[in-house]
Amino acid sequence: MAGPLIFPESWVWGAATAAYQIEGAVRDGGRGISIWDVFSHSPGKVANGDTGDIACDHFHRYPEDIALMQELGLGGYRFSIAWPRIFPTGAGRPNAEGLDFYRRLVDRLHAAGITPYVTLYHWDLPQPLQDRGGWTNRDTARRFGELAHTVAAALGDGVHHWVTINEPWVAGFLGHLLGVHAPGTRDLATALTATHNLLLAHGEGMSALRSEMRDGDAAGIALNLAPCVPAGDSNADLEAAYRVDGFSNRWFLDALYRGQYPDDMLQIYGDAMPEIRAGDMERIAQPTDLLAVNYYTRSVVEYDPRDPFLQAKRIVPRGAPVTAMGWEVYPEGLYDILKRVHDDYAPPHLLITENGAAYDDALIEGKVDDPLRERFLHEHLIQAHRAVSDGVPLEGYFVWSLLDNFEWAWGYGMRFGLIYIDYATQERIIKRSGHWYAAVTREHGVSG
């Protein structure tokens, strides 16, 4: 057996969450209504009719959750700001109670020796902004700049690592093209307008953060990225995979790091493209300090003439191991995407801000035995170490997720956590994978 793989001394071991998925307390502390409150309460949108009304009740139980983070040996905790807690109507005077909640959270994290990593937008747009067009309205990007400035001014003494937007592909395309996330529309032109305005919001957020950040602080965006490979040897499959790469990866990476959208995708989208005003791409492509990468699986693509946009279909190779979500387990894809991003776009610093798996966890005699998740994390950490060894400026790893939580349209049926949540009692139980991760953080490495 190979010896231990030790990570760089400055490496950050973390775990991640998102506000709507864990906080609950949707009517407490002056919080307003988000698009996910509306979407989850709309019949047929979320499995089992689940909502985030209570979730993990983290709003009230965060001291207990931070104690569990200490038990796991976390050096970093990535969480998101609930926009409707700060601006319940989307604009106007910020809600002092909302800011105070996040101040208390940040202070408690520091007291526990855990570094906060703050995401400003993880999909919970205030519903009043949606009523004015949401992400199809350019003004929403400016409102996001106000959120970024307000939060950075309030928390900047205690927060030195910022993510502007989490996964604009998901917010833009799952929310506006496929309709499976809030707000649930299904239109290509609408989705392209939304993704452009989400990237503009990132630019507005970066400008706002820069006005408050201290020397040594870091900010960037989080992208869900995946290598796109052809299912077979045909040119049709190869070209289909390249189109899916344009849709999923290059659309965002080219805009952020090259200041332009890829030409092949502009031709595919044609008249569905939104207006791009003078200065838009410069704002989007302003320098960032880090790129946050969320990786779960690769995309294996075959040609499909029935698909109206990309003539492509994602498949799972026959016999491949899959998670409870039906996603292929493919650890090498993490290395592949990190190396590709480093070689092609050269962000100065990289973080893995989400990586994890859902499995059908069961609580038996007070314990959760989840060897498949332990293996998933172990194999992906080997690939992360491989990337570091090959010169990728990767600086940390955050498991998705700290807690079982509200998994968006899947509701509470999918469990990603290192910590099991009994939703009836809100009891927290560290899973086998959580105890394993605690050993990893102590040893600062994994077996090879």
Residue, then its C-alpha position, 0 to 999 in steps of 0.5 A: m500500500a502507498g504511504p500517506l499523502i500529506f497536504p500542504e501546511s496551509w491547506v484548509w479542511g472544510a465543509a460547506t452549507a447554504a442558507y436556505q438548505i439549513e437555516g430554517a426560521v424563515r419568518d424569524g429575525g425580520r427575514g423576508i420571502s425568497i424565491w425558494d420559499v415560493f417555489s417549495h410551497s408550490p405544489g409539485k415542485v419539490a419531492n414530497g412537498d418538502t420546504g425549507d421552513i425548518a430545515c436543520d433549524h441552524f438559525h437557532r442551533y448554530p452554536e451546537d453545529i459549530a461545536l460539531m465542526q470543532e469535533l470534525g477538526l474543520g479549519g474552514y466553514r463555507f456558508s451563505i448569506a440569506w439575501p432576504r435576511i439582509f434586504p427583506t424587500g430586496a432594497g432599502r435599509p438593511n435588516a439589522e437583525g439579519l446582519d446581527f445573526y451573521r455577526r454572531l455566527v462569524d464571532r462564534l466561528h472565530a472563537a472556535g478557531i474556524t475560518p469563515y468562507v462566505t458565499l453571498y448568493h446561493w439561490d435565495l433571491p428575495q421574492p420582491l426582486q423576482d416580482r420585478g423580473g428577478w435575474t432577467n432584470r439588470d437592476t438585480a445585478r446592481r441590487f446584488g452589489e448593494l448586498a455585497h457592500t452591506v455584508a462586507a461592511a458589516l462582517g469584513d473585520g471577521v471575513h477574509h474569504w468571499v464567494t460572490i455567486n454560487e453556480p450561476w449555471v444552476a441558478g441560470f439554466l436549472g432555474h430558467l431553462l429546465g424549470v426544476h429550480a426556482p423560479g421555475t421558468r422554461d425558456l432559452a432566451t430568459a435563461l441566457t439573460a439570467t446567466h448574463n445578469l448573474l455574471l454581471a452581479h458577480g462583477e458588481g459584487m467584486s467591485a463592492l467587495r474590493s471597496e471593503m476588503r483588506d490586504g490579503d483578503a480573497a474573493g471570487i466566484a463558485l462554478n460547478l464544473a465537469p469534464c465533458v467526454p464523448a460516449g463513443d468514438s464517433n465525430a458526432d459524439l465528440e462534437a456533442a461533448y464539445r457543445v455540452d462543455g460550452f454550455s456547462n463550462r466554457w460559457f462561464l470560464d471564457a466570460l470570466y477569464r477571457g472577457q468573451y462568450p465562446d463563439d461556437m455557443l453564440q452561434i448555437y444560441g443565435d437570436a436567443m442571446p440577450e443584449i450585451r452592453a458596452g462594458d459588460m464583459e469588462r465588468i464580468a472579467q475583472p480580476t479575481d483572487l480565487l476560483a471556487v470549484n464545485y465538482y460532483t461527477r463528469s459528463v459523458v455525452e452522446y449525440d442526440p438529434r432530439d435535443p433542440f439546443l445542443q443535440a446532446k444527451r448525458i449518459v451514465p456508462r453501463g456498470a459505473p458506480v453511482t450515488a443515490m442521485g444517479w450520478e456516476v462516481y468518477p474521482e479522476g474527473l476532479y483532477d481532470i477539471l482542476k488541471r484543465v482550468h489551471d492550464d487553460y485559464a490560470p486562476p491564481h488560487l483554487l479551492i474545492t468548495e463542494n465535493g460529496a455524495a448522497y447515499d441512502d443513509a440509515l440510522i441504526e442503533g444510534k449510528v450511521d454506517d456510510p462506507l460508500r461516502e467515506r470511499f467517495l471522499h477518500e478517492h476524491l482527496i487522492q485526486a486533489h493531492r494529485a492536482v497539487s503535486d502537478g502544480v495546480p494552485l489548489e489550497g483547500y477542500f470543503v465537503w458538501s455537506l456539513l449536515d444533511n439538509f434540504e436538497w432543493a427539488w429533491g427535498y429531504g430524501m437525499r442526504f449528503g451530510l457528514i452529520y446525520i439529521d433526524y428531522a423529527t427531533q433535530e438530533r445531530i449524529i456524526k456519521r462514519s464518514g464524519h469520524w473518518y474526515a475528522a481523522v483526515t483533518r488531524e493527520h492532514g492527509v489520507s492514505g495513498 
